[in-house]
Structure formats: structure tokens, C-alpha cells
């Protein structure tokens, strides 16, 4: 909401205050995501998941940078929109591919666990039948 207020207000002091509040919020959220990710460092796929968080933080930092470049008149509106579009496309494709890879890897691990449990049950059943 702070970014919205920043865009619609006529007051320069409110605009600057809301911009710094938005940036501070972004830093706090990024730090929280890093801590949550780091707390799960025992996970088999930790490095891949942590890499996604780092990539997301970099992408959101780029969004903020594009926004500030546009607001300070350092790039034109068409260039700003092109930067947003490029970042949107790459974030969606890259993160989508990584998340799909991670999910399939986790699913395969779960299926392997089921297979090992079924194999163990089969051996137990065969042993019981042979002793009967």
C-alpha cells in the first residue's frame, strides 16, 4: 500500500516517506525469506531452494531499481516497460523451471520411499510364507 500511496499523493514529503517505507519493507521481507530458507539447510535440495530465494531477491531488487530509474527520469517509460517485461518473462520461465524440477525430484524421492517400503513388505511376506 505504501507504493500505491507514493504514486497517488501530491505531497513530496509523503512520496519520499512512502518510497523509503516500501524499500525498507522489501529489505525486511528479503531478510525474513533468507532466514526461513537457511533454517531448512538440512533439506536434501537446500542449495537449489536457497538459490531460488537468492534469484527472487535479485529479481525484486531489479524491479525496484527499474522503478527508481523511471521515477528519477534516468530511463524513459518505454525502456522501463521493456525492462519490466524482460524481467517478468525470465523470472516466470526460470523460476517455473526450477520449481518444476524441485517438485519432480521430491516426488521421485517419495515414490522411491514407497517402493522401498513395498520391497521390504514383499520380503517380509515371502519370509512368512516360506516359514508357514
N, C-alpha and C positions, 0 to 999 in steps of 0.2 A: 504494500500500500504506500510505502514511503516513496517508491519510484513514481507511482501514479501522482501523488501529491506534488512531487517535484516537477512533473510535466505540466500540471494544470494551474499551479499557483502563479500569481503575478508578483509575489514578493521575492526579491533576490535573496534575502536572508533565509527565508523558509526553503527556497530552492536549494541553496548550498547546504543547509542543515539536513534536508532530506537526502541529498546526494551522499553526504558523509554517513548518514544513518544506514542507507542502503549498502554502501561499501563495507561498513562495519559489520552489518548483518551477514554479508557474504563471507567475510573472514571468519566469523563465529561459526557459521554453518559448515564451512570447509574444515575448520579445526575439529568440529564435532564428528564429521564424517571420517576424518583421518583417525581419530581416536577409536571410533567404533570399528573401523576396519582393522586397526592394529590390535585391538583386543581379541580378534579372531585369528591371530597369527599361527595357531596350531592347526588350522584347516589345511587339508591337502592341497587345495588350489589357492592358498592365501596370496601368493605373489601375483597371480592373474587377477584376482579380485581387487587387490591393492592397486594394481596397475590401472584398472578401470576407474577407481576413485581418483587417482592422480590425473588421468586423462580428462575426467569430468571437471576437475578443478581447473585444469589448464584451459579447457574449452569455455567454461564460465568466466574465467579471467579474460579470455579473448572477447567474449560478448561484452563484458563491462568496458574493456578497452575500446572496442568499436563504438560503443555508445558515447564514451567520453570524447573520442576523436571527432565524432559527429557534432556533439554539443559545443565543443570548443572551435568548430569550424576548420579543423585540420584536414578533414576529408569531406567531399560532397555527399549529398544524400544518396545518389546513385551508387557511389563507391561503398558507402556504409551498408546499403541494402545488399550489394553483391557480397560483401564480407559476411553479413549475417546468413545469406543463402548458402554460401560455400561452407561455413562452419556448421550450419544446420544439417546439410547433406552428409558431411563427413562424420559428424557426431552420430547421426542416426545409423549410418551404414556400419561404421567401425564398432560402435558400442553394441549394436544389434548383433553383429557377427560374433563379438567376444562373449556376449551373454548367451547366445545360442550354443557356442562351443562349450562354455562352462556348464550349462544345463545338461547338454548331452553327455558330457563327461561325468557329471554327478549321477545322471540316470543310469549310465553304464555301470558305475560303481555300485549302485543299489541293486541292479539286476545281477551283477556278479555275486553280491552278498546272498541274494535269494538262491542263485544257482549253487553256491557252496553249501547253504543250509539244506537244499534239496538233495545234494550229493551225500551229505552226512546222514540225512534221514534214510536215504536209499541203502547206504552201507549198514546202518543200524537194523533196518528191516531185513536185509539179506542175512545178517548175522543171526537175528532172532529166528528166521525161517530155517536156517541151517541147523540150529540147535533144537528145533522143535521135533 
